[in-house]
Amino acid sequence: MTATVLHLKKNTSVKLTKKNPHYAIKRNAPVGIKKQTATGSATRAAAAMAVAAVENGKSLTKTLPFYLQNMDARDRALVQEIVYGTLRHRRLLSERLKDLLDHSITKRFENSRALLLCALYQIVFTRIPSHAVVASTVGACQLCKCKNMTGMVNAVLRRFLREKAEINKEGKTPEILYSTPDWLYKNLEKKYPADLEKILKNQNEHAPLWIRVESSKISVDEYITILKNKGIEYQRSDKADDALMLLTPVSTDELPLFNQGLVSVQDVSAQMAAPLLEPKTGEKILDACCAPGGKSAQLMNLCPDIQLFCADCDAERLMSAQKNFQRLKRNPKCIICDFTSDNDLTLLGNDYDKILLDAPCSGTGVIRRHPDIKWLRRAKDIDILTATQSTMLDHALALLKPNGILVYSTCSILKEENEEQVKSFLKRHSNVELLPFDDHGTMTGFKQLLPGDDGGDGFFYARFIKKS
């Protein structure tokens, strides 16, 4: 039988035969990691499997919880740190890994490659002792079903340590240095030349924990007193009235009054969309793409006596939103509806006073929270997304009363989805015009926030009025 040989530099090699094939993650069902006594290896295996899943086109939102389910809070936190950090710096780490090998690791051996990327991240970017990283990563090979790669993994990491465990950043292009796909880098370079480095840097930062106080139930000052009594440090926002940034991140289980429905986790930028609708008692309002329900909940907090309809095409995500509404003791009408479908629009009726369209988008404004977006999104996706957004805007207009208000928002920083989408919408419809809102003392019809602005995510808002 002919063996496949994967050569390392300095005359190190390991043979891979068909008798003991590398285990690849199946696309249709993730593979679990059982609880092991060697916790260090179990956490490294879980992290690598999650990273490999992303490289197979799976999103972290759907994949990572599976690998965390058998772990305690401390191990979950470690796995999340490794996974998110590795994906933030994936391209830079991959470039360094190439230098340690004569040949790239093929897809057949992807689990071992993911293990190595995760290990390089820990050695370079964390304070975890290098010897512990190497030992636990080598031990994780068996758990990742790539035991036959143990020698190679050990040799690569030992060599990396001999070479001072450094990543030389000199001469690296910005797209490699900040681990950004070529298509996205070129787009941002063209559209944001002055802010390019700021955007790339902030996309790789850890996102802060923002919460929104249900101020119709408890005042922000009252909730701040509770935080102080619990020793939880915070910072108020001067951009969103009910927003607090927790300087001491806590889980929702530890967040005071979360289970009682008096507070929600929501980024400060996301909290700036719903108030633009200025909901009033008795108004019929539609949240056209409501899941996971944060902006719907905020609308009901701003004015509990509105008639709110919450629509979404994803039944599972809509169910999750409903659970959130139950926790908050809110009861909007929820409808499964594809807002791009002419037939489904009949499920929603019409004559809405106001509509919030938080449209499906590239998610390029929230990469710091979802670093897998960098590797899952493709340039070709943008044309599809902008077409979908255009259809949704047209449908929202059709359901709106004369003199009704439409707020369009995305968590994108791509101008094709935002400013250019607004201009195209106004060009298509002569009965629509921008409805200016106050942006820190300046009246504007639309606003673009970049990642890190005011401590929040990248977000876009536009407000329109349908002329009678």
N, C-alpha and C positions, 0 to 999 in steps of 0.2 A: 504493500500500500504506500502510495506517495504521501509524504508529510508536507504540510504547509509550514514554512519557517518564517518567523517574524524576527528580523534582525534588529538588535540594538547596537548603538555605537559602542566602541571599545570591546568589540568581539563578544558581546553577550547575545545569546539567542535562546529561543524556546520553541519546541516543536508542538504543533497542534495537529492531531490526527482525527480522522472521522470516527474513531472508536469512542472518543470523548468530545463530542462537538460542543461548541460554545452555546450557551442558552440565550436565545434572543427573546425579548419581551414581546408577547403576542399583542397584536393591535386591538383585539376585541375584548381582552380581559387582562387586567394587571395581575402580576404575581406577587403574593404576599410574602412578608418576612415574619416568620414566627418569632415569638419572644425567645431570646437566647440568654444564657448566663453571661456570655461575653458581650456585654451591652455595647462596648465600644465598636465591635465589629458589626453588631446588628444595626446601630445607627448609621454607620458608614454605608452598609449595604442598602438600607432604605433610601438614603440620600442619592446614592448612585442609580438605583432603579428608577427613582423619580426623575432624575436628570435624563436618563436614557429614554424614559417615556416621552419627555418633551421633544427629544431628538427624533422620536417616532411620530410626532405630530399631535401628541396628547397635551391638553392644557393642564396646568398645575391645579387649577380650581377643582377639576374633576379627579385628578390623579393623586395628588399629594395626601388628601385625607385617608386614602386606602392604606398608605404606607405608615401612617401615624397612628392607626387605630389601636395597636397593641402596646403603645408606649406611654410612659408617665410624662408629666408636664415638662420635666427637665430634658428628657430625651427628645421629646417633640420639638422643643425650642432649638436644640442642637441641630436636628435634622433640617428644620426650616432655615436656620442660619446657613448651613452648608449648601442647601439647594438654591436658595435665593442668591447667595453670594456667588456661587459657581456660575449661575445663569447670567448674573450681572456682568461678570468678567469672562464669559465663556470664550470669546474670540481671542482675547489676550492670552488666556491660559492655553488655548489650543495651539497658538503660535509657539509658545514655550515648549509644549509637549512635542511638537514636531522636531524641535532641535535635539530632543533626547532620543529620537528614533531614526533609523535609516529609512523606514517605510511607514506610511500612515497605517493606523489600525483600521481594518475594514469593518463594514457594518456587522459582519458575522461576529466580531469580537467587541461589540459596542459596550457591553457591561463593564469590561475591564477598562475601556477608554474612559467611561463615565467615572469609574472609581479613581482613576489617575487625575482627572480634571478636578474632582472634589478634593483629592488629597493636596494637589498643588494650591488650590484656593486656601485650604486650612493652613498650610505651611507659610504662605506668603501674607495672607490677609487677616489671620486670627492669631491669638496668643496661645493656642493649643500647642503643647510641646511637640516638636517634630518627631521624636521617637515614638510618641503615642499615636500620632497620625499614621506613621508607617506601619506599626504593629497592627493597629485596628483595621487599616485598609487591606493589608495582606490577609488578615483573618477573614475579611469580608468577601474574599474571592469565592470561597466555598458557598457562602450564603447567596451570592449572586449567580450561582451555577456556572462559574468559570474557574473552577479549581485548577484546571490545567494552565491557567495564566498566572498563577501565583508567583512563579519564578520571575516572569517578566515584570510584573507589577513591583515586586521587591527590588529588582535591579534598577528599574527606572527611578524609583524614589530614592534609593541609596545614592545613585549618581547625582540626582538633583541636589541632595544634601552636600555631597562632596564639592559641588560647584557653587557653594555658598547659598543655595536655596534662594536665588534672586531671579527676578525678571527684569532684564535690561530694557528700559523704556526708551532709550536713546534711538533716534531714527525711526521710531514707530509712527506710522501715519495716524491721524486722529481717529479714524474709524476702527483701527486695531486697538489703539490705546484706550479708547472708551468702549470697546466691544460693541460696535454698532454695525448692522448689516449695510452693505454698500448702497442698496437702493434707498434706505432711509437716510443715510448720511448725505447722499447727493441731493435728496429732496430738501432736507433741512439747510444744507449749505446754500442752496439756491434761494430759498424763501426766507431764511433767517441768518444772513451772513454776520450781522452784528451780535446776535445772541447765540450763535452756534455752540461755542465752547460751554457757555452757561447751561444750555439745554442738555448737552451730552454729559456734563458733569453731574447735573442734578438728577438725570435719569438713573444714575448708578448709586444715588444716595439712599439711605434707609428712610422710608416715609414715616412721618410722625403720626401719633394716634390722636385723631380728632373725634370729639363727641358732640352731639347736639342735645341740648336740654329741652325736654317737653315743657316749654315755658307757659303753656296754657294750663298746666297741672302744678308746676312748681317753678318759682322764680330762679333765674340764673344765680342770683346772690344767695338764695337759700341752698342751692346745690353746691355752690362754692364752699359754703360753711361746712357741709358734709365732707367734701373732699379734704378740707383742712383738718377736720377731726380724724380722718383716716390716714393722715400723713401723705396724701397723694398730691404731688406738686402739679401745678397747672399754669396755663397762660391764656388770657382772654384774647379773642380776636376783635380787631377794630373794623372788620369787614363784614362779619356775620354776627348778629345780635346774640344768638343762642349757642355759638360755637366756643368750645374750650379745647385747647391742646394739652394733653396730659404729658408732662415731662417725665413722669414715672409710668411707663406703659404697664397696663394690667389686662388680664383676660376679662371677658364679659362676666365670668363667674365671680370675679373680684370687684367688678365695677359697681359702686353703690347704686342701688335702686334700679339696676338694669332689668332684673326679672320682674320688677313691679311696674315696668313700662314708663318710667320717668326719664329715661335717657336712651339715646341710640348712638351707635358708632357711625359716623358719616364725615367724610373729608370736608374741610371748610369750603373748598371750591364747589363741591357738589351742593353745599347748602346755599349757594348764591343763586341757583336757578329758580326754585319754587317761588321765592318772594317777588320775582318779576311779574308773576301773574296777578299779584295783589288780590287774592281771593276775598270775596265778600259773601255775607250770609245769603243763603238761598240760591246762589249761582250754581249752574250745572257745568261741571268741569270734568274734562277727560285727561287722564294720564295715559297717553297712547302706547307707550312702551314701558310699563311701570316696574317690572322686576329689576332688582330685588325689593323694590317698594320704599326705598328711603325718601324719595322726593314726594311720593304720595302721602307718606306719613307726615312729612313736613307740611304739606298743604293742609292736612287736617288739623295740625297743631296751630298753624297760622289762623285758620278759621274753621272751628269744629262743625259749623252749621252749613257747610256746603254740601251739594249733591255730587259726590265724587265717584266717577267710573274709572276703574283700573283695568287696562287691557294689556295682554301680552300673548305672544304666539307660543311661548314655551310653557307647557302645562306644569312641568316640574318646578321651574323658577317662579311661576305664579303661585304655586302651592307654598313655596318658601316665603313669598311675600305675604301671603295670607296668615302664616304663622307669626310673622312679625307684626301684622296688624292686630292679631289676637293678643299678643304680648302687650301692645300699646293700648288695647281696649278701643280699637277703631273698627268700624264696620262699613267700608266702602263696598260698592258692587264690583265684583271681579269677573272679567269676561275673557275667555280664551279666544283670541282673535289675531289673525295675521293682518297687520295693518297695511301690507302691500297688496292684499287681495281685494278686488272690487266686490266680490261676493261676500267676504267676511265683514265688510263695512256695514252691511245691513244689520248685523248683530248689535251695532253700537247706537243706532238711531242717528239723530242729527240735532241741530239747533243748540250747540254748546256755546255757552257764554265765553268759555276760555279753554284752551287746550295746551297741554305741556307735551312736547315731542322731544324726549331725550333719546335721540336716534341711535341705532346701531352704528358703530364707527370703528376706526382702526385701533382705538385705545392707546394711541401714542402719547397721550397726556398722562397716563397712569402706569407707565413702564416701571417706575420705581416700586410700585406695589405689585406689579405683575411682570417680572422680567422675562417670562416666557414669551410675551408678546413680541419681543425683538426677533425671536427665532421661529415663531409660528406664522407671523404675518408676512405676506409677500406683496411685491409691488403691484402685481396683477389684481390683488384684492381691492385696491383703492377704487378702481373704475366700477367694480361691482357694488361697492359700498356707496359711492356717490350716486349711482343710479337708484339704489334702494332708498336713499335719503330723499332724493328728488320726488320719487313716487309717494313717499310718506308725507312730505310737505304738501303736495297737491291734494292728497286725501284729507289731511287735517283741515286744509282750507275749505274743502267741500262740506265738512261737518260743522263748520263754524258759523255762528250767526253773523249777520251784518253788524259791524262795529265790535265784533268779538276780537279777543286778543289771543295770539298764538306765540308761545315761547319755544324756540328751537335751541337745543343744547346738545353738545357732544363732549366726550372726554378725549378729544383729539386735538393735536396741534397742527395738523396738516391743513393748509389753506384751501385745498380742493374740497374738503369736507365742511369747511366753515365759511370764511369770507367769500370765497368764490361760489359756494353753494347759495349763499344769501343773494348775491348779485344775480345769479341765474334764476332764482325763484322770483325775484322782483321783476325781472325781464319777462318771465312767462305770464305774470298775472298783473294786469293794470289796475285791478281793484285791491291791491295790497300795497301798504307802505310801512316803512320802519316806524316803530313807536319808541321814541327816545326814552332812555332811563338814566338815572343819575349814577355816574361812575366817578366817585370821589370828587364831586364838585363839577364834573364835566358831563354834559348830556351827550349820549351816544346811542345809536341803534343796535350796535353789537360790540362785543368785548371778547378779546382773546387773552387768557391767562396762560403763562408758560409754567412748566414744572418748577416748583419752588417759590413762585410768586405768592407773596403773603403767606408763605408756609404751606400752601396747598398744592393740589395736583394741577396739571394742565387741563384747561377747560375752556369751552366757548359758549357764548350766549348771544342770542339775537331775539328781538321782540318786534312783532308785527301787529298791525291792526287791519282788519278786513273792512274796507270802506263800504258804506251802504249804497 
